[in-house]
């Protein structure tokens, strides 16, 4: 099975991004900052698939999400006119946060080019503090990820 086929099978959401001239730097490949921006675009696309507002207040609720931490590992360059496929999934849910994992693949070379992880925290933008995840968010995540995934953790982290 190809890398692309595996990505499409293992990740419930796949975001597609064509490499344009503006994404290429002086080294003739996609700049490392662009990878991080595309991972952000993939996260927003995931939230849209869930039917959740991307910005707090969009639904009339001051509770939204905020990126608390992220890491990116670059494994290969991407080049002009290639297509990046970004698989995204949630790997763990806690009372006030969840962990996301992304894998970026070059469609043309059938090769993994970057991996990313992020911690997303529920945040009350009126009270300016973290809060618990909304129960409907957790339900929607579980529906999208599939019933066979056991994402909820009973451990608490800071």
C-alpha positions as CSV (number, residue, x, y, z in Angstrom):
1,X,0.0,0.0,0.0
2,X,1.3,3.4,-0.9
3,X,2.1,6.2,1.7
4,X,-0.8,8.3,0.3
5,X,-3.2,5.3,0.5
6,X,-2.1,4.6,4.1
7,X,-2.6,8.3,5.0
8,X,-6.1,8.4,3.5
9,X,-7.0,5.2,5.4
10,X,-5.5,6.1,8.8
11,X,-6.6,9.8,9.1
12,X,-10.3,10.8,9.2
13,X,-9.6,14.2,7.6
14,X,-7.1,14.9,4.8
15,X,-6.4,18.5,3.8
16,X,-4.9,19.2,0.4
17,X,-2.5,22.1,-0.4
18,X,-0.8,22.8,-3.8
19,X,2.7,24.2,-3.5
20,X,2.6,27.6,-5.2
21,X,5.5,29.8,-6.2
22,X,4.9,32.1,-3.2
23,X,5.6,29.1,-0.9
24,X,9.1,28.5,-2.2
25,X,12.1,30.1,-0.6
26,X,15.6,30.9,-1.9
27,X,16.6,27.3,-1.2
28,X,14.0,26.3,-3.9
29,X,11.8,24.4,-1.6
30,X,8.9,25.2,0.7
31,X,10.0,27.3,3.6
32,X,9.7,25.6,7.1
33,X,7.4,28.3,8.4
34,X,4.9,27.4,5.6
35,X,4.7,23.8,6.9
36,X,3.5,25.1,10.3
37,X,1.0,27.4,8.6
38,X,-0.4,24.5,6.6
39,X,-0.7,22.4,9.7
40,X,-2.7,25.2,11.1
41,X,-4.9,25.3,8.0
42,X,-5.4,21.5,8.4
43,X,-6.5,22.0,12.0
44,X,-9.1,24.6,11.0
45,X,-10.3,22.3,8.2
46,X,-10.7,19.5,10.8
47,X,-12.8,21.8,13.0
48,X,-14.9,22.8,10.0
49,X,-15.5,19.1,9.3
50,X,-16.7,18.9,13.0
51,X,-19.1,21.8,12.4
52,X,-17.4,23.8,15.1
53,X,-16.8,27.5,14.9
54,X,-13.2,28.3,14.2
55,X,-13.3,31.5,16.2
56,X,-14.8,32.0,19.7
57,X,-18.0,34.0,19.6
58,X,-18.9,32.7,16.1
59,X,-21.6,30.5,17.7
60,X,-22.5,33.0,20.4
61,X,-20.4,31.1,23.0
62,X,-17.3,32.7,24.4
63,X,-15.6,29.3,24.8
64,X,-13.3,28.4,22.0
65,X,-10.0,26.7,21.5
66,X,-6.5,27.9,21.7
67,X,-3.2,26.3,20.5
68,X,-1.2,25.6,23.6
69,X,1.8,23.7,22.1
70,X,3.0,22.4,18.8
71,X,6.0,20.5,17.4
72,X,7.0,19.8,13.8
73,X,9.5,17.4,12.5
74,X,10.7,17.9,8.9
75,X,11.6,14.7,7.1
76,X,11.9,15.8,3.4
77,X,11.5,19.0,1.3
78,X,8.5,19.9,-0.7
79,X,8.9,21.6,-4.1
80,X,7.1,23.9,-6.4
81,X,3.9,22.4,-8.0
82,X,3.9,19.4,-5.7
83,X,0.7,18.6,-3.7
84,X,0.9,18.3,0.0
85,X,-1.7,16.0,1.6
86,X,-2.1,16.6,5.3
87,X,-3.8,13.9,7.4
88,X,-5.1,15.0,10.7
89,X,-6.5,13.2,13.7
90,X,-7.1,13.5,17.4
91,X,-5.1,11.0,19.4
92,X,-6.2,11.8,23.0
93,X,-8.9,13.8,24.8
94,X,-8.7,15.1,28.4
95,X,-11.2,17.2,30.3
96,X,-9.9,20.5,29.0
97,X,-7.7,19.6,26.0
98,X,-7.1,17.3,23.2
99,X,-4.0,16.3,21.2
100,X,-3.8,16.4,17.5
101,X,-1.4,14.6,15.1
102,X,-0.7,15.5,11.5
103,X,1.2,13.8,8.8
104,X,2.2,15.7,5.6
105,X,2.9,13.7,2.4
106,X,4.0,14.6,-1.1
107,X,1.4,13.1,-3.4
108,X,3.8,13.1,-6.4
109,X,6.7,11.4,-4.6
110,X,4.5,9.3,-2.2
111,X,6.7,10.4,0.6
112,X,6.2,11.7,4.2
113,X,7.7,15.2,4.3
114,X,6.7,16.3,7.9
115,X,5.0,15.3,11.1
116,X,3.4,17.5,13.6
117,X,1.7,17.3,17.0
118,X,-0.3,19.9,18.8
119,X,-2.1,20.4,22.1
120,X,-5.4,22.3,21.9
121,X,-7.0,23.7,25.0
122,X,-10.6,24.8,25.6
123,X,-10.4,28.5,26.5
124,X,-13.0,30.9,27.8
125,X,-12.3,34.2,26.0
126,X,-14.5,36.3,28.3
127,X,-12.9,35.0,31.6
128,X,-9.4,34.7,30.0
129,X,-8.7,31.2,31.3
130,X,-8.9,27.6,30.2
131,X,-12.1,25.6,30.7
132,X,-13.5,22.2,30.1
133,X,-14.2,20.9,26.6
134,X,-17.8,21.3,25.6
135,X,-19.6,17.9,25.7
136,X,-20.9,18.3,22.1
137,X,-17.3,18.8,20.9
138,X,-16.2,15.5,22.4
139,X,-19.2,13.7,20.9
140,X,-18.5,15.2,17.4
141,X,-14.8,14.3,17.7
142,X,-15.7,10.7,18.6
143,X,-18.2,10.5,15.7
144,X,-15.6,11.8,13.2
145,X,-12.7,9.7,14.5
146,X,-14.8,6.5,14.7
147,X,-16.3,4.4,17.5
148,X,-13.3,2.0,17.6
149,X,-11.0,4.8,18.8
150,X,-10.6,5.1,22.6
151,X,-9.5,8.8,22.9
152,X,-10.7,9.8,26.3
153,X,-8.1,9.8,29.1
154,X,-8.9,9.9,32.7
155,X,-5.5,11.4,33.6
156,X,-5.2,15.1,34.1
157,X,-2.3,17.2,32.9
158,X,-1.3,20.8,33.3
